[in-house]
């Protein structure tokens, strides 16, 4: 398995609202069209109202590459920056867990 942990910081409250709407639209497409995406979870960060944390887990790097190739993901990637002041990305190599098989 292959994963990402991404922390986004939005510019302000209006940007956070618009970003959340973009995330919701994109998430619908991911759920409907990506069997190789095992987990795609988005969280608000407690005490940090402008931050969002994404945990993404894919069957393998090929599933991640497939995810990245989708039109709706490319649209998300091109639109998101107008709402954000910072992005931090960590690539994850799966070791073990509950609810998924590695």
Backbone as a printed PyTorch tensor [residue, N CA C, xyz], in Angstrom:
tensor([[[  0.8270,  -1.1760,   0.0000],
         [  0.0000,   0.0000,   0.0000],
         [  0.8730,   1.2410,   0.0000]],

        [[  0.2590,   2.3240,  -0.4250],
         [  0.9620,   3.6060,  -0.5410],
         [  0.0310,   4.6990,  -0.0280]],

        [[  0.5680,   5.6430,   0.7310],
         [ -0.2910,   6.6870,   1.2730],
         [  0.3370,   8.0570,   1.2680]],

        [[ -0.5270,   9.0200,   1.5520],
         [ -0.1140,  10.4120,   1.7050],
         [ -0.7710,  10.9820,   2.9530]],

        [[ -0.0570,  11.8650,   3.6280],
         [ -0.6390,  12.7240,   4.6470],
         [ -0.3690,  14.1390,   4.1770]],

        [[ -1.4340,  14.9160,   4.0010],
         [ -1.2950,  16.2660,   3.4720],
         [ -1.9850,  17.2280,   4.4200]],

        [[ -1.3000,  18.3240,   4.7500],
         [ -1.8870,  19.3740,   5.5690],
         [ -1.9640,  20.6340,   4.7150]],

        [[ -3.1860,  21.1290,   4.5760],
         [ -3.4390,  22.3580,   3.8380],
         [ -3.8160,  23.4520,   4.8350]],

        [[ -3.3260,  24.6640,   4.6120],
         [ -3.7390,  25.8250,   5.3840],
         [ -4.4190,  26.7930,   4.4310]],

        [[ -5.6710,  27.1220,   4.7320],
         [ -6.4480,  28.0430,   3.8960],
         [ -6.1010,  29.4870,   4.2370]],

        [[ -6.3180,  30.3770,   3.2840],
         [ -5.9700,  31.7930,   3.4420],
         [ -6.8230,  32.4920,   4.4910]],

        [[ -8.1130,  32.1810,   4.5210],
         [ -9.0440,  32.8190,   5.4570],
         [-10.3130,  31.9770,   5.5070]],

        [[-11.2980,  32.4350,   6.2740],
         [-12.5350,  31.6570,   6.4300],
         [-13.2810,  31.4690,   5.1100]],

        [[-13.3480,  32.5200,   4.2830],
         [-14.0380,  32.4050,   2.9940],
         [-13.3290,  31.3810,   2.1110]],

        [[-12.0080,  31.4090,   2.1240],
         [-11.2350,  30.4420,   1.3410],
         [-11.4500,  29.0270,   1.8830]],

        [[-11.5340,  28.8860,   3.2020],
         [-11.7610,  27.5590,   3.7980],
         [-13.1160,  27.0000,   3.3670]],

        [[-14.1310,  27.8410,   3.3290],
         [-15.4560,  27.4020,   2.8950],
         [-15.4270,  26.9560,   1.4340]],

        [[-14.8050,  27.7530,   0.5850],
         [-14.7120,  27.4010,  -0.8410],
         [-13.8660,  26.1400,  -1.0260]],

        [[-12.7850,  26.0040,  -0.2630],
         [-11.9420,  24.8110,  -0.3510],
         [-12.7280,  23.5730,   0.0590]],

        [[-13.5000,  23.6750,   1.1370],
         [-14.3100,  22.5420,   1.5860],
         [-15.3150,  22.1320,   0.5160]],

        [[-15.8940,  23.0830,  -0.1950],
         [-16.8260,  22.7770,  -1.2740],
         [-16.1050,  22.0590,  -2.4190]],

        [[-14.9040,  22.5270,  -2.7630],
         [-14.0950,  21.8710,  -3.7900],
         [-13.7640,  20.4350,  -3.3740]],

        [[-13.3960,  20.2580,  -2.1280],
         [-13.0670,  18.9340,  -1.5940],
         [-14.2860,  18.0100,  -1.6670]],

        [[-15.4510,  18.5170,  -1.3060],
         [-16.6680,  17.6930,  -1.3330],
         [-16.9890,  17.2390,  -2.7550]],

        [[-16.9020,  18.1460,  -3.7170],
         [-17.1730,  17.7780,  -5.1190],
         [-16.1790,  16.7370,  -5.6120]],

        [[-14.9230,  16.9380,  -5.2900],
         [-13.8860,  16.0050,  -5.7280],
         [-14.0520,  14.6530,  -5.0450]],

        [[-14.3760,  14.6700,  -3.7680],
         [-14.5540,  13.4300,  -3.0150],
         [-15.6560,  12.5530,  -3.5750]],

        [[-16.7340,  13.1700,  -4.0460],
         [-17.8130,  12.3910,  -4.6630],
         [-17.2920,  11.5880,  -5.8500]],

        [[-16.4750,  12.2230,  -6.6650],
         [-15.9130,  11.5540,  -7.8430],
         [-14.9340,  10.4480,  -7.4420]],

        [[-14.1290,  10.7120,  -6.4300],
         [-13.1700,   9.7050,  -5.9610],
         [-13.9060,   8.4660,  -5.4670]],

        [[-14.9480,   8.6690,  -4.6530],
         [-15.7150,   7.5270,  -4.1280],
         [-16.3680,   6.7290,  -5.2570]],

        [[-16.8430,   7.4040,  -6.2750],
         [-17.5740,   6.7340,  -7.3560],
         [-16.6810,   6.0530,  -8.3790]],

        [[-15.4360,   6.5250,  -8.5310],
         [-14.6420,   6.1140,  -9.6880],
         [-13.2730,   5.5070,  -9.3910]],

        [[-12.9280,   5.3070,  -8.1350],
         [-11.5610,   4.8660,  -7.8380],
         [-11.5260,   3.6550,  -6.9050]],

        [[-11.6620,   2.4640,  -7.4460],
         [-11.6050,   1.2760,  -6.5880],
         [-10.2310,   1.0740,  -5.9400]],

        [[ -9.1840,   1.6230,  -6.5250],
         [ -7.8410,   1.4780,  -5.9630],
         [ -7.5310,   2.4620,  -4.8420]],

        [[ -8.4460,   3.4050,  -4.5980],
         [ -8.2990,   4.3290,  -3.4760],
         [ -9.0030,   3.7030,  -2.2830]],

        [[ -8.2110,   3.2680,  -1.3120],
         [ -8.7260,   2.5420,  -0.1590],
         [ -9.3440,   3.5070,   0.8510]],

        [[ -8.6340,   4.5850,   1.1630],
         [ -9.1050,   5.6040,   2.1020],
         [ -8.7720,   6.9680,   1.5200]],

        [[ -9.7400,   7.8620,   1.5660],
         [ -9.5150,   9.2560,   1.1970],
         [-10.3020,  10.0650,   2.2210]],

        [[ -9.6540,  10.3860,   3.3150],
         [-10.3200,  11.0240,   4.4530],
         [ -9.7990,  12.4440,   4.6330]],

        [[-10.7380,  13.3660,   4.8170],
         [-10.4100,  14.7740,   4.9950],
         [-10.9170,  15.1990,   6.3720]],

        [[-10.0660,  15.9180,   7.1060],
         [-10.3990,  16.3220,   8.4710],
         [-10.1460,  17.8110,   8.6670]],

        [[-10.9690,  18.4420,   9.4940],
         [-10.6340,  19.7560,  10.0350],
         [ -9.7020,  19.4940,  11.2130]],

        [[ -8.7680,  20.3950,  11.4440],
         [ -7.8010,  20.2270,  12.5230],
         [ -8.3050,  20.9790,  13.7560]],

        [[ -8.4830,  20.2570,  14.8570],
         [ -8.9840,  20.8450,  16.0900],
         [ -8.1130,  22.0240,  16.5280]],

        [[ -8.7370,  23.1570,  16.7650],
         [ -8.0150,  24.3340,  17.2190],
         [ -7.3400,  25.1220,  16.1100]],

        [[ -7.4230,  24.6310,  14.8750],
         [ -6.8060,  25.2890,  13.7170],
         [ -7.8650,  25.3930,  12.6200]],

        [[ -8.7820,  26.3530,  12.7130],
         [ -9.9410,  26.3720,  11.8120],
         [ -9.6160,  26.5480,  10.3270]],

        [[ -8.4160,  26.9760,  10.0070],
         [ -8.0470,  27.1480,   8.6000],
         [ -7.2770,  25.9580,   8.0380]],

        [[ -7.0280,  24.9520,   8.8700],
         [ -6.2540,  23.7970,   8.4090],
         [ -7.1560,  22.6020,   8.1100]],

        [[ -6.7290,  21.8500,   7.0860],
         [ -7.3770,  20.6080,   6.7160],
         [ -6.2850,  19.5470,   6.5850]],

        [[ -6.5660,  18.3600,   7.1020],
         [ -5.6190,  17.2440,   7.0110],
         [ -6.2550,  16.1520,   6.1580]],

        [[ -5.5070,  15.6740,   5.1870],
         [ -5.9550,  14.5990,   4.3060],
         [ -5.1340,  13.3630,   4.6190]],

        [[ -5.8140,  12.2270,   4.7590],
         [ -5.1440,  10.9380,   4.8420],
         [ -5.6200,  10.1300,   3.6460]],

        [[ -4.6770,   9.7500,   2.8040],
         [ -4.9980,   9.0300,   1.5760],
         [ -4.2310,   7.7130,   1.5720]],

        [[ -4.9470,   6.6310,   1.2940],
         [ -4.3160,   5.3190,   1.2240],
         [ -4.7690,   4.6420,  -0.0650]],

        [[ -3.8000,   4.1820,  -0.8220],
         [ -4.0410,   3.5580,  -2.1220],
         [ -3.5360,   2.1250,  -2.0910]],

        [[ -4.1360,   1.2670,  -2.9390],
         [ -3.7000,  -0.1380,  -2.9970],
         [ -2.2110,  -0.2360,  -3.2920]],

        [[ -1.7240,   0.6510,  -4.1510],
         [ -0.3070,   0.6680,  -4.5140],
         [ -0.0250,   1.9800,  -5.2520]],

        [[  1.2220,   2.1810,  -5.6510],
         [  1.5630,   3.4290,  -6.3410],
         [  0.8720,   3.5500,  -7.6880]],

        [[  0.5620,   2.4400,  -8.3340],
         [ -0.1720,   2.4900,  -9.5970],
         [ -1.5770,   3.0520,  -9.3790]],

        [[ -2.2270,   2.6860,  -8.2740],
         [ -3.5510,   3.2320,  -7.9500],
         [ -3.4550,   4.7260,  -7.6720]],

        [[ -2.3870,   5.1500,  -7.0150],
         [ -2.1700,   6.5830,  -6.7870],
         [ -1.9740,   7.3070,  -8.1200]],

        [[ -1.1610,   6.7390,  -8.9940],
         [ -0.9480,   7.3390, -10.3150],
         [ -2.2590,   7.4460, -11.0860]],

        [[ -3.0930,   6.4220, -10.9850],
         [ -4.4100,   6.4490, -11.6290],
         [ -5.2560,   7.5810, -11.0450]],

        [[ -5.2590,   7.7100,  -9.7350],
         [ -5.9700,   8.8000,  -9.0500],
         [ -5.5110,  10.1540,  -9.5890]],

        [[ -4.2140,  10.3470,  -9.6470],
         [ -3.6490,  11.6260, -10.1020],
         [ -3.9710,  11.9280, -11.5600]],

        [[ -4.2760,  10.9130, -12.3480],
         [ -4.5390,  11.1160, -13.7780],
         [ -5.9820,  11.5350, -14.0700]],

        [[ -6.8640,  11.4150, -13.0940],
         [ -8.2840,  11.6990, -13.3130],
         [ -8.5030,  13.1940, -13.5620]],

        [[ -9.4220,  13.5210, -14.4680],
         [ -9.7210,  14.9170, -14.7830],
         [-10.1550,  15.7010, -13.5510]],

        [[-10.9900,  15.1040, -12.7070],
         [-11.4880,  15.8160, -11.5290],
         [-10.3800,  16.0480, -10.5060]],

        [[ -9.3900,  15.1720, -10.4340],
         [ -8.2560,  15.3900,  -9.5280],
         [ -7.3610,  16.4870, -10.0860]],

        [[ -7.1120,  16.4610, -11.3830],
         [ -6.3140,  17.5310, -11.9970],
         [ -7.0060,  18.8800, -11.8260]],

        [[ -8.3400,  18.9170, -11.9320],
         [ -9.0870,  20.1630, -11.7080],
         [ -8.9270,  20.6210, -10.2590]],

        [[ -9.0080,  19.6810,  -9.3040],
         [ -8.7880,  20.0060,  -7.8910],
         [ -7.3990,  20.6020,  -7.6880]],

        [[ -6.3930,  19.9440,  -8.2660],
         [ -5.0110,  20.4050,  -8.0850],
         [ -4.7950,  21.7930,  -8.6700]],

        [[ -5.4520,  22.1040,  -9.7710],
         [ -5.2570,  23.4250, -10.3850],
         [ -6.0610,  24.5080,  -9.6670]],

        [[ -7.1850,  24.1570,  -9.0550],
         [ -8.0320,  25.1560,  -8.4000],
         [ -7.6500,  25.4240,  -6.9490]],

        [[ -7.1120,  24.4370,  -6.2620],
         [ -6.9090,  24.5390,  -4.8070],
         [ -6.0240,  25.6890,  -4.3790]],

        [[ -5.0020,  26.0050,  -5.1630],
         [ -4.0150,  26.9910,  -4.7190],
         [ -4.5950,  28.3740,  -4.4870]],

        [[ -5.6920,  28.7150,  -5.1370],
         [ -6.2680,  30.0420,  -4.9070],
         [ -6.8720,  30.1690,  -3.5140]],

        [[ -7.0930,  29.0430,  -2.8300],
         [ -7.6570,  29.0430,  -1.4800],
         [ -6.6160,  28.8490,  -0.3800]],

        [[ -5.3860,  28.5140,  -0.7530],
         [ -4.4040,  28.0460,   0.2300],
         [ -3.2420,  29.0070,   0.4290]],

        [[ -2.7450,  29.0160,   1.6730],
         [ -1.5150,  29.7510,   1.9690],
         [ -0.3430,  28.8010,   2.1860]],

        [[ -0.6260,  27.5120,   2.4390],
         [  0.4580,  26.5410,   2.6460],
         [ -0.0390,  25.1240,   2.3690]],

        [[  0.8980,  24.2850,   1.9100],
         [  0.6440,  22.8700,   1.6720],
         [  1.8610,  22.0790,   2.1310]],

        [[  1.6250,  21.0450,   2.9390],
         [  2.6890,  20.1420,   3.3770],
         [  2.2880,  18.7260,   2.9970]],

        [[  3.1850,  17.9950,   2.3220],
         [  2.8770,  16.6410,   1.8590],
         [  3.9170,  15.6600,   2.3900]],

        [[  3.4370,  14.5830,   3.0020],
         [  4.2980,  13.4750,   3.4120],
         [  3.8490,  12.2300,   2.6720]],

        [[  4.7820,  11.5660,   2.0070],
         [  4.5060,  10.2780,   1.3670],
         [  4.7050,   9.2020,   2.4240]],

        [[  3.7830,   8.2330,   2.4620],
         [  3.7670,   7.2220,   3.5110],
         [  3.9650,   5.8330,   2.9350]],

        [[  4.7990,   5.0470,   3.5830],
         [  5.0010,   3.6500,   3.2400],
         [  4.3050,   2.8170,   4.3130]],

        [[  3.2320,   2.1340,   3.9600],
         [  2.3820,   1.4180,   4.9020],
         [  3.1600,   0.3310,   5.6390]],

        [[  2.9590,   0.2720,   6.9660],
         [  3.5880,  -0.7580,   7.8060],
         [  2.5280,  -1.7230,   8.3170]],

        [[  1.5090,  -1.2200,   9.0210],
         [  0.4460,  -2.0830,   9.5220],
         [ -0.7450,  -1.2110,   9.9330]],

        [[ -1.8720,  -1.8700,  10.1570],
         [ -3.0450,  -1.1150,  10.5840],
         [ -4.2520,  -1.9970,  10.7470]],

        [[ -5.3360,  -1.3990,  11.1880],
         [ -6.6060,  -2.0910,  11.3410],
         [ -7.5450,  -1.6310,  10.2420]],

        [[ -8.2550,  -2.5390,   9.6460],
         [ -9.2330,  -2.1920,   8.6340],
         [ -8.6850,  -2.2090,   7.2210]],

        [[ -7.4170,  -2.4290,   7.0790],
         [ -6.7850,  -2.5240,   5.7630],
         [ -5.7800,  -3.6620,   5.8050]],

        [[ -5.5590,  -4.2310,   4.6570],
         [ -4.5510,  -5.2970,   4.5830],
         [ -3.4070,  -4.8130,   3.7440]],

        [[ -2.1980,  -4.9410,   4.2300],
         [ -1.0240,  -4.4520,   3.5260],
         [ -0.3380,  -5.5480,   2.8660]]])
